[in-house]
């Protein structure tokens, strides 16, 4: 009995030592990382499994194709980036090598851009469906959405390529190494500006314009329905009234 108590105490002391060694703030960060990882993997896997299963001969809608692409990008980021990135909070030095150093930061940028461009494409898709409803039947095709997804990935990989090039291992005098971006000053400023414009400003403007146009159509339809109330009331309250019909026959 006493031996079992001693073992339990040793386990508690060992856990406390590990917690103090990692640091309470880092330990909490790891818990948050773990929660994000589990919920994200489960949620995106569920979405992908539902969208992939389609009935034979049934084509996927453009909206489902874009949602599927968004889930694939998010799931890939969770699987290939989050576990490696979390080691920064556990270890005092980078031990995963130069390839992983380049890959996780490169793929983080790719997945971020894919998400942004996919959301932009979804806003354009909804704009076409609402504002140009007559043309939507031959514009909103599955093959067009698939082509758009391919272009999104090609553009994202191209824009993220400089990150893979300039992300390197930095060695210190104490033989410790860090995964860090080493950019020439001018190149970094140009890249940050291009990413800000093409990865934020233009998508934001596109999404805003599309939803403003779509909301205008919604408001127009809503006003028409509101004004039609005056012409519908006689049908609802008069012609459907038995007393009115009897009076009309007389």
JOLIN-V897287 format. One record per helix or strand. SS is the DSSP state (helix for helix, strand for strand). FROM is the first residue (numbers start at 1). TO is the last residue. If there is no record, write none. Layout:
ss,from,to
SS,FROM,TO
SS,FROM,TO
This chain:
ss,from,to
helix,2,22
helix,24,52
helix,62,89
helix,97,131
helix,133,139
helix,142,166
strand,167,171
strand,177,181
helix,185,227
helix,229,239
helix,242,249
